[in-house]
Amino acid sequence: MNTRHLLLALLAAILSLPACAGTCPGNASWCDDFENGAGRWLSKGTGASEVAASDVTASNLIIRSQEGSNNHVLVLNGQGGPLLVSDPAAQVNGAYFVEARMRPVASATTAGGQGYLIARYQDDNNWLGASVSVNRDKQRLAVDLVKMQNGKLLRLKQSGKDAGPNGSFYTIRLEVAGDALVLYLNGEMLVSATDSSQFEGRIGLLAKGQSVEFDDVRIGTGAGTGAAASKPVRLALARMMDRVSLQLGEVPQPYPVLAFSGKDKLTLPLSAVSSDASIVGVVVEDGKLVFTAKHPGLATIVVSSQADANVATYIAVRVDPAFTTSSQQYVLQGKVKPAAHAEDVPVDTPLQMEFDQVPTLGQSGSVRIYRTADNALVDVIRVGDDIDEIGYEGQEFKRVVRFRPIRIDGKTVTIQAHNARLAYGTAYYIAIDAGVFVNASLAGQAFTGLGQSAAWGFSTRKQAPSGTSLTVDADGTADFRTVQGALNHAMHYLSRSEPVSIHIANGRYDQLLYLRGKDNITLRGESRDGVILQAYNDDGNNPGTGVSQGPMTPSITGGRSVFLIEDADLLTLDTLTLINTAVRAKSVGAQAETLVFSSDRGRLVVQHASFFSEQDTIQVKGYSWFYRSLIAGNVDFIWGANRAALFEESEIRSVGDSANPGKGGGYVVQARTVAANEAGFVFLNSRLTHGNGPGQNDVLPGTAYLARQGPPSTWDSVSFIHCMMDKHIAPVGWLMPRPESAQAQPGAGWGEYGSMDIHGKPLDVSQRLPGHTLTEQQVAARFASRRLVFASFDNGKGWNPSPSDSK
């Protein structure tokens, strides 16, 4: 390792007795919590480290590299034996875990350092471990599996999460079983990898760059699922992220805290401490946190197991001034939607205000919806990030996502209430804090908030619509104002198999969408380019591909797509456009699907539709048919663990990468087909084109690939039949595999037949490696028709879809 960057290394060998007083927590066989000082450690090198009280929990001692220290090493003061076993030959192959709490510390003059947890240490130039660092500008945490080999640092697997509140410690756990590695953050599994490096099985902690704090170092043995007999424990709020907003005077609300070990729910005695009890107090009652807002400001709540400090979660709580209403009256005619005193209002109607000039969104406050009959508070819509649970009232599994409910487009403000909060046949009124919109005037008067006296009230429709034909229109007469409102109705009121058509009028509909447990739904737009279903979402905003949640599941898992579909069959998308407005150059997490069809044996029909994103535009499972449609993107923009997906007479457009202009056209497909006998991704009589992406840059000739390899456990099944390809497709066609994943045998499913240039002339495919040219007999037997591509559906009964008469 470059010693100029080495601040702290703790190279530990197992001792005969635990360093902690009594039995080690968390099924560990050795531990050190530094409460008895650093007498067990021997200092060498320049600089210094110290055992000190944590500025997060003053009663707790940690070990910290002092700021400005360089080239400083601590080693255990004692010989010790091998890490876990007496036989050195078993050190690498034995199953064990190493765990520690770590915190990169930022100061007024320096950014936080980078901490390393080392599971196999040989010397400064050869070791295996995990790293953690915080990017405070983007509020992101980087947690990687890393290897130092011959003085060069390699990243085996990279992962990222939202950074915790300032002051957060992060519990890093690395499980090792032979060459298998599993990395956990705060009890949640992040990534796994394999590495066959024969480093010695000693452990260590290391700080690089600037100061890093360490505490509660542990080692444990075991063999089971993964590397250890027992899984780490995770704490999290139910259906919540680690940030809570409150206002003074609000009735305290309970926030359930969940504990999990793997998939098993636990009941743990918990403690909760506020970093500033003058701002917010906290108590634990029956496994729930109850906050008491006391003064405007920010505080961090540390929630932990009473038996194990490494089982903890940190929650940032912001307290805003009390909600205050205004007696100011305004001329609201033509300025608000729904109109003041409006009747027969659809229950999913967004709130809109038209200011006299472009307003500025304030830093705090809320918009509130009250029931007129009894002044009951129905919804609180806060400034900034919020959590929405998408689905109908009473639905067990919902899509839980982070979103921004207040959007400013020029002088128009749109306020999106939380999903399914309004009821039929009910009168409501709206109130708004003065600080929500600043530098604004409404109907010629300075905006000072809006109270009940302003009389922005309305009444919803008396009852839900009947029948199986529903209408959606953002402005005109319709059953619903949003597509999700219609989907909620279909899921709630209609039987699973009953066909329903949702007709969508031209307009832009900004909303994340969700469908679960309802078959035979058709979404049909008035025109392909006129009906825009769009939202901003990406992996930094809502990580992962998305899965629904029950009421008592942790965190938020709704995923990064615009539209998530689960457990549904025969969903049809006809004559419309889906757009994920995330831009790779500006995104914290660039993956951003428009559509995730997560129904393993379900069917999706898409015709005369368009999909726009940059990375992972379309992800499909099960069976899907795209007919005369456009899919545009750059990186793996068609992918999924599917069975058969047919893109027929469609345009597949590679667009310029806004994050890397001029550096490549990306990859059309990454197949993760679930079985060798499935058709995978088939492109029939389609065109592969190129164009400008959101960065207004095009794809250079020869820089795009037909496909790149998927994970070793899946099949690379991709076939192009009678397709026209422009010059952006590289002559080699298929991207060669990475050396570490060569065992996937790429190319076995990479085939094409009758490829043409964009003008319809035969294309030279002689350089296509490792792909192959299909024979006429193979095409006739497997790919020449929809019936053949979907022959495996329903255990071989097959599926032969046909276009609707809409076009």
C-alpha positions in Angstrom: 0.0 0.0 0.0 1.1 3.6 -0.6 2.2 4.6 2.9 1.6 8.3 2.2 -2.1 7.5 2.4 -2.0 5.1 5.3 -3.3 6.6 8.5 -4.4 3.6 10.6 -4.0 -0.1 10.4 -5.2 -2.6 13.0 -3.7 -6.0 12.1 -5.5 -8.4 14.5 -4.8 -12.1 15.3 -7.3 -14.0 17.5 -6.3 -14.0 21.1 -7.1 -16.6 23.7 -9.7 -14.4 25.5 -12.2 -12.0 24.2 -11.3 -8.3 24.3 -14.8 -7.3 25.4 -15.9 -7.9 29.0 -17.9 -11.1 29.2 -19.4 -12.9 26.2 -19.1 -11.2 22.8 -22.4 -10.0 21.3 -23.8 -11.2 17.9 -22.5 -14.8 18.2 -18.9 -13.5 17.8 -16.0 -15.5 19.2 -13.7 -12.5 19.6 -14.4 -8.8 20.0 -12.9 -5.5 21.1 -15.1 -2.4 21.9 -12.1 -0.2 23.2 -13.9 0.5 26.4 -10.8 -0.7 28.2 -8.5 1.5 26.1 -5.9 0.6 23.6 -3.6 -1.3 25.9 -3.9 -4.4 23.7 -2.5 -2.5 20.7 1.1 -1.5 19.9 1.7 1.8 18.1 4.3 2.2 15.4 5.1 4.6 12.6 4.5 8.4 12.6 1.4 10.2 13.7 -1.1 9.1 16.3 -4.4 7.5 17.0 -6.5 7.9 20.1 -9.2 6.2 22.2 -11.8 8.9 22.7 -15.5 9.4 23.5 -17.7 9.4 20.4 -19.3 12.7 19.6 -22.4 10.7 18.7 -22.8 8.9 22.0 -20.5 10.4 24.6 -20.6 7.4 26.9 -19.1 5.2 24.2 -15.4 4.9 23.5 -14.0 4.5 20.0 -10.6 4.5 18.4 -9.9 7.3 15.9 -7.0 8.2 13.7 -6.1 11.8 14.6 -6.6 14.3 11.8 -3.3 15.0 10.0 -1.7 11.7 11.1 0.2 9.9 8.4 1.9 6.6 8.1 0.5 5.4 11.4 0.0 1.8 12.3 -1.4 0.0 15.3 -0.9 -3.7 15.8 -2.1 -6.1 18.6 0.3 -6.2 21.5 0.8 -10.0 21.6 1.7 -12.9 19.4 -1.7 -14.6 19.1 -2.3 -17.5 16.8 -3.9 -17.8 13.4 -7.2 -16.0 13.0 -9.7 -18.8 13.6 -8.0 -22.2 13.6 -4.7 -23.6 14.5 -4.1 -25.2 11.1 -2.9 -22.4 8.8 -4.0 -24.4 5.7 -7.7 -24.1 6.9 -7.6 -20.3 7.3 -8.8 -19.5 3.8 -11.3 -22.3 3.5 -12.9 -22.0 6.9 -16.2 -20.0 7.2 -16.0 -16.9 9.3 -17.2 -13.3 9.5 -15.5 -10.1 10.5 -17.5 -7.1 11.5 -17.0 -3.5 12.7 -18.7 -0.2 13.1 -17.0 2.5 11.0 -17.4 6.2 10.5 -15.4 8.3 8.0 -15.1 11.7 9.8 -15.3 15.0 8.0 -13.9 18.2 9.6 -14.2 21.9 8.7 -11.2 21.6 6.5 -11.2 18.1 5.1 -13.6 15.6 3.7 -14.1 12.3 5.5 -11.6 9.5 4.9 -12.1 6.0 3.6 -12.3 3.1 6.0 -11.4 -0.5 5.2 -12.4 -3.7 6.9 -9.9 -6.4 6.0 -10.9 -10.1 6.1 -7.7 -11.6 4.8 -4.4 -9.8 5.4 -1.0 -10.9 4.2 0.9 -7.6 4.1 0.3 -4.0 3.2 0.4 -4.8 -0.5 -1.8 -7.9 -0.4 -5.2 -8.2 1.4 -8.9 -8.7 0.8 -11.7 -6.6 2.4 -14.4 -4.0 2.1 -14.3 -0.2 1.9 -16.8 2.5 3.0 -16.7 6.2 2.1 -19.2 9.0 2.1 -19.8 11.6 -0.7 -21.5 14.4 1.2 -22.1 16.5 -1.9 -24.4 13.7 -3.3 -25.3 12.3 0.1 -24.2 8.8 -1.1 -22.4 6.0 0.6 -20.0 3.9 -1.4 -19.5 0.3 -0.1 -17.3 -1.9 -2.1 -15.7 -5.4 -2.0 -12.0 -4.7 -2.7 -8.7 -6.4 -3.1 -5.1 -5.1 -2.7 -2.9 -7.2 -4.9 0.8 -6.4 -5.3 0.1 -2.8 -4.2 -2.8 -2.2 -6.7 -6.3 -1.7 -5.3 -9.0 -3.6 -7.3 -12.8 -3.3 -6.8 -14.4 -6.7 -7.0 -17.9 -5.4 -6.6 -19.2 -1.9 -6.1 -22.5 -0.8 -4.4 -24.0 2.4 -3.3 -26.7 3.6 -0.8 -28.0 6.8 0.5 -25.7 8.1 3.2 -27.0 8.1 6.7 -27.6 11.3 8.7 -24.4 13.2 9.7 -22.7 11.3 12.5 -23.9 7.9 11.4 -21.8 4.8 12.1 -22.0 2.0 9.5 -21.9 -1.6 10.5 -19.8 -3.4 7.9 -19.8 -7.2 7.9 -17.8 -9.4 5.5 -18.5 -13.1 5.5 -15.9 -15.5 4.0 -16.3 -19.1 3.1 -13.5 -20.4 0.9 -13.5 -18.1 -2.1 -17.1 -16.9 -1.5 -17.5 -13.4 -0.1 -20.7 -11.7 1.1 -20.8 -8.0 2.1 -23.4 -6.6 4.5 -24.2 -3.0 5.4 -26.2 -2.4 8.7 -27.4 -6.0 8.5 -28.6 -5.8 4.8 -26.8 -7.9 2.2 -25.4 -5.7 -0.5 -23.2 -7.7 -2.9 -21.4 -11.1 -3.2 -18.4 -12.2 -5.1 -15.8 -14.9 -5.4 -12.0 -14.5 -5.1 -9.4 -17.2 -4.9 -6.5 -15.2 -3.6 -4.5 -17.3 -1.1 -4.0 -14.5 1.4 -3.5 -15.3 5.0 -6.7 -15.3 7.1 -5.8 -12.4 9.4 -8.1 -9.4 9.8 -7.5 -5.7 10.1 -8.9 -2.2 10.0 -7.4 0.6 8.0 -8.1 4.3 7.5 -7.0 6.1 4.4 -7.2 9.8 3.4 -8.4 11.4 6.6 -9.7 10.4 10.0 -11.9 7.3 10.4 -13.4 6.0 13.6 -13.8 2.3 14.4 -15.7 0.5 17.2 -17.0 -2.9 18.1 -14.6 -5.1 16.1 -15.7 -8.8 16.0 -14.9 -12.1 14.5 -17.1 -15.2 14.4 -17.0 -18.7 13.1 -19.8 -20.7 11.5 -21.1 -22.5 8.5 -24.5 -22.3 7.0 -26.3 -20.3 4.4 -23.5 -18.0 3.3 -20.4 -17.8 5.5 -21.8 -17.7 9.0 -24.3 -19.8 10.9 -26.4 -16.8 12.0 -27.2 -13.8 9.8 -26.6 -10.3 10.9 -29.6 -8.3 12.3 -31.1 -5.3 10.5 -33.1 -2.5 12.0 -35.3 -0.2 9.9 -38.5 1.8 10.0 -41.5 0.2 8.4 -42.1 1.6 4.9 -39.9 4.6 5.7 -36.5 5.9 4.8 -34.1 7.2 7.5 -35.4 10.8 7.4 -38.5 12.1 9.2 -40.1 15.6 9.0 -42.2 17.0 11.8 -43.8 20.3 12.6 -44.3 21.8 16.1 -47.7 21.1 17.5 -48.4 17.9 15.5 -49.9 14.9 17.3 -47.0 12.4 17.9 -47.2 9.5 15.5 -45.8 6.1 16.1 -43.2 4.7 13.7 -42.8 0.9 13.8 -39.2 -0.3 14.0 -38.6 -3.7 12.4 -35.8 -6.2 13.2 -34.8 -8.9 10.7 -32.2 -11.6 10.6 -32.2 -12.8 7.0 -35.9 -13.2 6.3 -36.8 -13.9 10.0 -38.5 -11.2 12.0 -37.2 -10.6 15.5 -38.5 -9.0 18.6 -35.7 -7.0 20.3 -35.5 -4.7 23.3 -34.6 -1.4 21.7 -33.2 1.9 23.0 -33.4 5.3 21.2 -31.4 8.4 21.9 -31.8 11.9 20.5 -28.6 13.9 19.7 -30.5 17.0 20.8 -33.5 16.4 23.1 -34.3 20.1 23.1 -35.2 19.7 19.4 -36.9 16.3 19.4 -37.5 13.8 22.1 -38.0 10.1 21.5 -39.2 7.1 23.4 -39.7 3.4 22.4 -43.2 2.1 23.0 -44.1 -1.5 22.0 -41.5 -1.6 19.3 -42.4 1.8 17.9 -40.7 5.2 18.0 -42.7 8.1 19.2 -41.2 11.5 18.5 -42.0 14.7 20.3 -41.2 17.9 18.4 -39.9 20.6 20.7 -38.1 23.2 18.8 -37.2 23.9 15.1 -34.0 22.3 14.0 -32.2 19.0 13.1 -31.4 16.1 15.3 -30.2 12.5 14.8 -31.9 9.6 16.6 -29.8 6.5 17.3 -31.9 3.4 17.6 -30.1 0.2 18.7 -30.5 -3.2 20.2 -30.0 -3.0 24.0 -27.9 -6.2 23.7 -25.8 -5.3 20.6 -24.4 -1.9 19.6 -23.7 -3.2 16.1 -27.4 -3.6 15.5 -28.5 0.0 15.0 -30.0 2.5 12.6 -29.7 6.3 12.5 -32.7 8.6 11.7 -32.5 12.2 10.8 -35.4 14.2 12.2 -36.2 17.7 11.0 -38.5 19.8 13.0 -40.2 22.8 11.2 -42.1 25.7 12.8 -45.8 25.0 13.6 -48.3 24.9 10.8 -50.0 28.3 10.7 -53.1 29.2 8.6 -53.7 32.5 7.0 -56.8 34.6 7.0 -55.9 36.1 3.7 -58.6 35.8 1.0 -57.8 35.6 -2.7 -59.8 35.7 -5.9 -59.4 32.0 -6.8 -61.4 31.9 -10.0 -59.2 30.5 -12.7 -56.3 30.2 -10.3 -56.9 26.8 -8.7 -57.9 23.2 -9.7 -60.2 21.8 -8.7 -62.0 25.1 -8.8 -63.2 26.5 -5.5 -66.6 25.0 -4.5 -66.3 22.4 -7.4 -68.5 19.3 -7.2 -68.2 15.8 -8.7 -64.4 16.0 -8.5 -62.5 12.7 -9.2 -60.9 11.3 -6.1 -57.4 11.2 -7.7 -57.4 14.8 -8.7 -54.0 16.6 -8.2 -54.1 20.1 -6.7 -52.9 22.9 -9.0 -52.3 26.6 -8.4 -51.5 29.3 -11.0 -49.4 32.1 -9.5 -48.8 35.5 -11.1 -45.1 34.7 -11.6 -42.8 31.8 -11.1 -42.9 31.0 -7.4 -40.0 29.7 -5.3 -40.5 26.5 -3.3 -39.7 27.2 0.4 -37.5 25.2 2.7 -40.2 24.0 5.1 -43.9 23.8 5.8 -46.7 21.7 4.4 -49.9 21.6 2.4 -52.8 20.1 4.3 -56.1 18.6 3.2 -59.0 18.6 5.7 -62.4 17.0 5.7 -64.9 19.8 5.8 -67.6 18.1 7.9 -65.4 17.7 11.0 -62.1 19.5 10.2 -60.3 16.1 10.4 -56.8 16.2 8.9 -56.7 13.8 5.9 -53.3 14.4 4.3 -50.1 16.3 5.0 -47.9 17.1 2.0 -44.5 18.3 3.0 -41.9 20.3 1.2 -39.0 18.1 -0.1 -38.8 14.3 -0.3 -41.7 12.3 1.0 -42.9 8.7 1.0 -45.9 7.5 -1.0 -47.6 4.1 -0.8 -49.0 3.5 -4.3 -52.1 1.3 -4.4 -55.8 1.4 -3.4 -57.0 1.9 0.2 -56.8 -1.4 2.1 -54.4 -3.1 -0.4 -52.0 -5.3 1.5 -49.0 -5.0 -0.8 -48.2 -1.6 -2.1 -45.4 0.1 -4.1 -43.6 2.2 -1.5 -41.4 5.0 -3.1 -39.7 8.2 -2.3 -41.1 11.1 -4.3 -41.4 14.9 -4.4 -45.0 15.8 -4.1 -44.8 19.5 -5.1 -43.7 20.3 -8.6 -43.3 23.8 -10.1 -43.6 24.2 -13.9 -43.3 27.9 -14.7 -46.1 29.7 -12.9 -48.1 26.5 -12.3 -47.7 24.5 -9.1 -48.9 20.9 -9.0 -49.4 19.3 -5.5 -49.8 15.5 -5.5 -51.6 14.2 -2.5 -50.6 10.9 -1.1 -52.1 8.0 -3.0 -55.8 7.1 -2.3 -56.3 9.6 0.5 -59.6 11.0 -0.8 -62.9 9.2 -0.5 -66.1 9.4 -2.6 -68.9 11.6 -1.6 -66.9 13.8 0.7 -66.2 17.6 1.0 -62.6 18.8 1.6 -60.7 22.1 1.9 -57.1 23.0 1.4 -54.7 24.9 3.7 -51.1 25.9 3.0 -48.3 27.2 5.2 -47.1 30.7 4.3 -43.5 29.4 3.8 -44.3 26.7 1.3 -44.2 29.2 -1.6 -42.1 32.3 -1.3 -41.6 35.3 -3.6 -45.0 34.6 -5.0 -48.3 36.4 -5.5 -51.7 35.0 -6.2 -54.4 36.9 -8.1 -52.6 40.2 -7.5 -51.9 39.7 -3.8 -48.7 38.6 -2.0 -49.1 35.0 -1.0 -49.0 34.6 2.7 -50.5 31.2 3.0 -53.9 29.8 2.6 -56.4 29.0 5.3 -60.0 27.8 5.5 -61.3 31.4 5.0 -59.8 31.4 1.5 -62.5 28.8 0.7 -60.5 26.5 -1.6 -62.8 23.6 -1.1 -64.5 21.0 -3.3 -66.6 17.8 -3.1 -65.7 14.5 -4.7 -68.0 12.3 -6.8 -70.7 10.5 -4.8 -69.6 7.0 -5.9 -67.1 5.1 -7.9 -67.7 4.6 -11.6 -69.3 1.4 -12.8 -68.5 -0.8 -15.8 -65.3 -2.1 -17.3 -64.5 0.9 -19.6 -62.8 3.7 -17.7 -61.6 7.1 -18.9 -58.7 9.3 -17.8 -58.3 13.0 -18.7 -56.1 15.6 -16.9 -58.7 18.3 -17.7 -61.8 17.2 -19.5 -64.8 15.1 -18.3 -63.5 11.7 -17.2 -63.7 9.1 -14.5 -60.2 9.8 -13.3 -57.5 12.5 -13.6 -54.5 10.1 -13.3 -53.7 6.7 -14.7 -52.9 5.4 -11.3 -56.4 6.4 -10.1 -57.9 4.2 -12.8 -55.5 1.3 -12.0 -56.4 1.5 -8.3 -60.1 1.3 -9.3 -59.5 -1.7 -11.5 -57.5 -3.5 -8.8 -60.0 -2.7 -6.1 -63.4 -3.0 -7.7 -63.1 -5.5 -10.5 -62.4 -9.2 -10.3 -58.9 -10.5 -11.4 -60.0 -12.0 -14.7 -62.6 -9.4 -15.7 -61.3 -7.4 -18.8 -61.1 -3.7 -18.4 -60.1 -0.9 -20.8 -58.7 2.4 -19.6 -58.9 5.1 -22.2 -56.4 7.9 -21.7 -56.9 11.3 -23.3 -54.0 13.3 -24.7 -52.0 15.0 -22.0 -48.9 14.6 -19.8 -49.4 12.5 -16.7 -46.6 12.8 -14.2 -46.8 10.0 -11.7 -45.1 6.7 -10.8 -47.4 3.8 -11.6 -48.1 0.4 -10.1 -50.2 -2.7 -11.0 -50.5 -5.9 -9.0 -52.8 -8.9 -9.0 -55.1 -7.8 -11.9 -55.2 -9.5 -15.3 -56.7 -8.4 -18.6 -56.1 -4.6 -18.4 -55.7 -2.5 -21.5 -54.2 1.0 -21.3 -55.1 2.7 -24.6 -54.0 6.3 -25.4 -55.8 8.8 -27.6 -52.5 9.2 -29.6 -49.0 7.7 -29.4 -47.2 11.0 -29.1 -50.0 12.9 -27.3 -50.3 10.6 -24.2 -47.2 11.0 -22.1 -46.8 8.9 -19.0 -43.7 10.1 -17.3 -41.8 10.6 -14.1 -38.3 11.2 -12.8 -37.0 8.1 -11.0 -33.6 6.4 -10.8 -31.5 4.0 -8.7 -30.3 6.9 -6.5 -33.8 7.9 -5.8 -35.5 4.5 -5.3 -32.8 1.8 -5.5 -33.4 -1.6 -7.1 -35.8 -2.9 -9.8 -38.7 -2.8 -7.4 -40.9 -5.0 -5.3 -44.1 -4.4 -3.4 -44.2 -4.3 0.4 -46.6 -5.4 3.1 -47.4 -3.0 5.9 -44.7 -4.3 8.2 -41.7 -4.6 5.8 -38.6 -2.4 6.2 -37.4 0.7 4.4 -38.7 1.5 0.9 -38.4 -1.0 -2.0 -40.6 0.4 -4.8 -37.8 0.6 -7.3 -36.5 3.0 -9.9 -39.0 2.4 -12.8 -41.9 4.7 -13.9 -44.3 1.7 -14.1 -43.9 -1.5 -11.9 -46.1 -4.5 -12.7 -46.3 -7.6 -10.5 -48.3 -10.7 -10.7 -50.3 -9.7 -13.7 -51.2 -11.4 -17.0 -52.3 -9.9 -20.3 -51.5 -6.3 -19.6 -51.8 -4.3 -22.9 -50.1 -0.9 -23.5 -51.5 0.6 -26.7 -50.8 3.9 -28.4 -49.0 5.8 -25.7 -45.5 6.9 -24.6 -43.6 6.2 -21.4 -40.6 8.4 -20.4 -38.3 8.2 -17.4 -36.9 11.8 -17.3 -33.7 10.8 -15.3 -30.5 11.8 -17.1 -27.4 9.7 -16.6 -25.1 12.7 -16.5 -27.1 14.1 -13.6 -28.2 11.0 -11.8 -26.8 9.6 -8.6 -27.9 6.1 -9.7 -28.1 5.9 -13.5 -30.4 2.9 -13.9 -33.8 4.2 -14.7 -36.5 1.9 -16.3 -39.6 3.2 -17.9 -41.2 -0.3 -17.4 -40.5 -3.3 -15.1 -42.8 -6.2 -16.0 -42.1 -8.4 -13.0 -44.5 -11.3 -13.6 -42.6 -14.5 -14.2 -45.3 -16.4 -16.1 -47.5 -13.4 -17.1 -47.9 -11.9 -20.6 -47.3 -8.3 -21.7 -48.6 -6.9 -25.0 -47.2 -3.6 -26.3 -48.2 -2.0 -29.6 -47.8 1.4 -31.2 -46.0 2.6 -28.1 -42.7 4.4 -27.3 -40.3 4.1 -24.4 -37.5 6.6 -23.6 -34.7 6.4 -21.0 -31.0 6.1 -21.1 -30.2 3.0 -19.0 -32.3 -0.1 -18.5 -35.3 1.3 -20.4 -37.3 -1.9 -20.5 -37.0 -4.8 -18.0 -39.2 -7.8 -18.6 -39.8 -11.2 -17.0 -42.3 -13.8 -18.3 -43.6 -13.3 -21.9 -43.8 -10.0 -23.7 -44.6 -8.9 -27.3 -43.6 -5.5 -28.5 -45.2 -4.7 -31.9 -44.5 -1.7 -34.0 -43.1 0.1 -31.0 -40.0 2.2 -30.2 -37.5 1.5 -27.4 -34.8 4.1 -26.9 -31.8 3.9 -24.6 -28.1 3.4 -24.2 -26.9 1.0 -21.5 -28.5 -2.5 -21.4 -31.7 -0.7 -22.3 -33.6 -4.0 -23.0 -33.0 -6.6 -20.3 -34.4 -8.9 -17.8 -34.8 -12.5 -16.4 -37.4 -13.4 -19.0 -38.7 -16.4 -20.8 -39.5 -14.9 -24.2 -39.7 -11.4 -25.4 -40.5 -10.7 -29.1 -39.8 -7.2 -30.6 -41.6 -7.3 -34.0 -41.5 -4.6 -36.7 -40.2 -2.2 -34.0 -37.5 0.4 -33.8 -34.6 -0.2 -31.3 -32.9 3.2 -31.0 -29.4 3.6 -29.4 -29.1 7.2 -28.1 -26.0 9.1 -27.1 -24.9 8.7 -23.5 -25.2 12.0 -21.7 -22.7 10.9 -19.0 -20.0 9.9 -21.6 -20.5 11.8 -24.8 -18.5 10.5 -27.7 -17.3 7.4 -25.8 -19.7 4.7 -27.0 -23.1 3.6 -28.0 -23.7 1.2 -25.2 -25.4 -2.2 -25.4 -28.9 -3.0 -26.7 -29.5 -6.2 -24.6 -28.4 -7.9 -21.5 -30.3 -11.2 -21.4 -30.8 -13.0 -18.2 -33.1 -15.7 -19.6 -34.1 -18.1 -16.9 -33.8 -21.4 -18.8 -31.8 -22.8 -21.7 -34.9 -24.0 -23.6 -36.6 -20.5 -23.6 -36.4 -18.2 -26.6 -35.1 -15.2 -24.6 -35.0 -11.9 -26.5 -36.0 -12.1 -30.2 -35.9 -9.2 -32.7 -37.9 -9.9 -35.8 -38.2 -7.6 -38.8 -37.0 -4.7 -36.7 -34.7 -1.7 -37.3 -31.7 -0.8 -35.1 -31.2 2.9 -35.4 -29.4 5.7 -33.4 -30.1 9.3 -32.4 -29.6 12.0 -29.8 -30.1 11.3 -26.2 -31.0 13.9 -23.5 -27.4 15.2 -23.7 -28.1 16.0 -27.4 -25.3 13.8 -28.5 -25.6 11.0 -31.0 -23.9 7.6 -31.1 -20.7 7.3 -33.0 -20.3 4.7 -35.8 -19.2 1.3 -34.6 -19.5 2.0 -30.9 -22.8 0.1 -30.0 -23.1 -3.6 -29.3 -26.0 -6.0 -29.9 -25.6 -7.5 -26.4 -23.3 -8.0 -23.6 -23.1 -10.9 -21.2 -25.4 -11.5 -18.3 -24.7 -13.2 -15.0 -23.3 -16.7 -15.1 -26.4 -18.3 -13.6 -28.6 -17.1 -16.6 -28.7 -17.7 -20.3 -27.5 -15.2 -23.0 -30.4 -15.9 -25.3 -30.6 -13.1 -27.9 -31.5 -13.5 -31.6 -31.9 -11.0 -34.5 -33.9 -12.2 -37.4 -34.2 -10.2 -40.6 -33.3 -6.9 -38.9 -31.8 -3.8 -40.4 -28.9 -2.3 -38.5 -27.3 1.2 -39.0 -23.6 1.9 -38.8 -23.6 2.5 -35.0 -23.5 -1.3 -34.5 -19.9 -2.4 -34.1 -18.7 -4.9 -36.8 -18.0 -7.5 -34.0 -21.6 -7.1 -33.0 -21.4 -8.8 -29.6 -19.4 -7.5 -26.7 -16.8 -10.0 -25.5 -17.2 -11.3 -22.0 -15.2 -10.1 -19.0 -12.5 -12.6 -18.0 -14.0 -13.2 -14.5 -17.3 -14.4 -16.0 -16.2 -16.5 -18.8 -17.8 -19.5 -17.3 -21.2 -18.3 -18.6 -20.3 -19.6 -22.1 -21.4 -16.5 -23.9 -22.4 -16.8 -27.5 -24.4 -20.1 -27.2 -27.5 -18.0 -27.4 -26.2 -15.0 -29.5 -27.4 -15.5 -33.0 -28.7 -13.7 -36.1 -30.1 -14.4 -39.5 -30.7 -12.3 -42.5 -29.1 -9.1 -41.1 -29.2 -6.1 -43.3 -27.8 -2.6 -43.3 -30.2 0.3 -42.7 -31.0 0.4 -46.5 -32.0 -3.3 -46.7 -28.8 -4.6 -48.2 -27.2 -7.8 -46.8 -24.8 -7.0 -43.9 -21.3 -8.4 -43.6 -21.4 -10.4 -40.3 -18.1 -12.2 -40.8 -16.6 -10.5 -37.7 -19.4 -11.4 -35.4 -17.7 -13.1 -32.5 -18.6 -14.9 -30.3 -22.0 -14.9 -31.9 -23.1 -17.2 -34.7 -25.3 -17.2 -37.8 -28.5 -19.2 -37.4 -29.4 -21.6 -40.1 -32.6 -21.3 -42.1 -33.9 -24.5 -40.4 -33.2 -23.1 -36.9 -35.1 -19.9 -37.8 -38.1 -21.9 -39.2 -38.2 -24.1 -36.2 -38.0 -21.4 -33.5 -38.2 -17.8 -34.5 -40.2 -17.3 -37.7 -43.5 -16.5 -35.9 -45.1 -15.3 -32.6 -46.5 -18.8 -32.1 -43.0 -20.3 -32.3 -41.4 -17.7 -30.0 -44.1 -18.2 -27.3 -44.5 -21.9 -27.7 -43.4 -22.6 -24.1 -46.2 -20.5 -22.5 -48.4 -22.4 -20.0 -46.4 -25.5 -20.0 -46.3 -25.8 -23.8 -49.9 -24.8 -24.6 -48.4 -21.7 -26.3 -49.5 -18.2 -27.1 -50.1 -16.6 -30.4 -51.0 -12.9 -29.9 -52.4 -10.7 -32.7 -52.6 -6.9 -33.1 -55.8 -5.2 -31.8 -58.0 -3.2 -34.2 -57.0 0.1 -32.6 -54.5 0.8 -35.4 
